[in-house]
């Protein structure tokens, strides 16, 4: 069961939630090494960091984080957008 934060607090999600991932999607990420761990975030979601002991594990954790964000497991996700003004 999925949960979401509503006006009355954290409550069961009243609608089905689906995980999706577009094929051939590339996302930028920023990372650094901290005490032997790879630590970083997806550039579009800098509020949510993750880590891994190897670069491959770190990248898998980023994929998992992306899936979680897009299934509404994270409340108050800040989205990045672009606006054409001219």
C-alpha positions in Angstrom: 0.0 0.0 0.0 1.3 3.5 -0.9 0.9 6.4 1.5 0.8 10.1 0.9 0.7 13.2 3.1 -2.7 14.9 3.1 -4.3 17.6 5.1 -4.9 15.3 8.0 -1.4 13.8 8.0 0.0 10.6 6.4 -2.9 8.5 5.1 -3.3 5.5 2.7 -3.2 6.5 -0.9 -6.8 6.3 -2.3 -5.8 5.7 -5.9 -3.5 3.3 -7.7 0.1 4.3 -8.1 2.2 3.1 -10.9 6.0 3.0 -11.5 7.1 4.2 -14.9 10.4 4.8 -16.6 10.8 6.1 -20.0 13.1 4.1 -22.2 16.4 5.7 -23.2 16.1 8.5 -20.6 19.3 10.1 -19.5 19.4 12.1 -16.3 22.3 14.2 -15.1 23.7 13.6 -11.6 26.3 15.1 -9.3 28.5 13.0 -7.0 31.5 13.1 -4.8 33.4 10.6 -2.7 33.0 10.9 1.1 34.8 8.5 3.4 35.0 5.8 0.7 31.4 6.2 -0.4 29.9 7.7 -3.6 27.4 10.3 -2.5 25.2 12.5 -4.7 21.9 13.4 -6.3 20.0 13.6 -9.5 20.5 17.1 -10.9 16.7 17.6 -11.3 16.1 16.6 -7.7 19.0 18.0 -5.6 17.0 17.7 -2.3 17.3 13.9 -2.4 20.7 12.4 -1.9 21.8 8.8 -2.1 25.0 6.8 -1.7 26.7 3.6 -2.8 30.0 1.8 -2.0 30.8 1.6 -5.7 29.9 3.8 -8.7 27.8 1.1 -10.1 25.9 0.6 -6.8 25.5 4.4 -6.5 24.0 4.6 -10.1 21.6 1.8 -9.2 20.5 3.7 -6.1 19.9 6.8 -8.3 17.7 4.7 -10.6 15.8 3.5 -7.5 15.5 7.1 -6.2 14.1 8.2 -9.6 11.5 5.4 -9.6 10.5 6.3 -6.0 10.1 10.0 -6.9 7.9 9.2 -9.8 5.6 6.9 -7.8 4.8 9.6 -5.3 6.7 8.0 -2.5 8.3 11.3 -1.7 6.1 14.2 -0.5 6.8 17.7 -1.6 9.1 16.9 -4.5 10.4 20.1 -6.1 10.3 19.8 -9.9 12.6 21.6 -12.3 11.0 23.2 -15.3 11.9 25.5 -18.3 9.9 28.4 -19.4 10.1 29.9 -22.9 9.6 33.7 -22.7 10.4 34.8 -26.2 
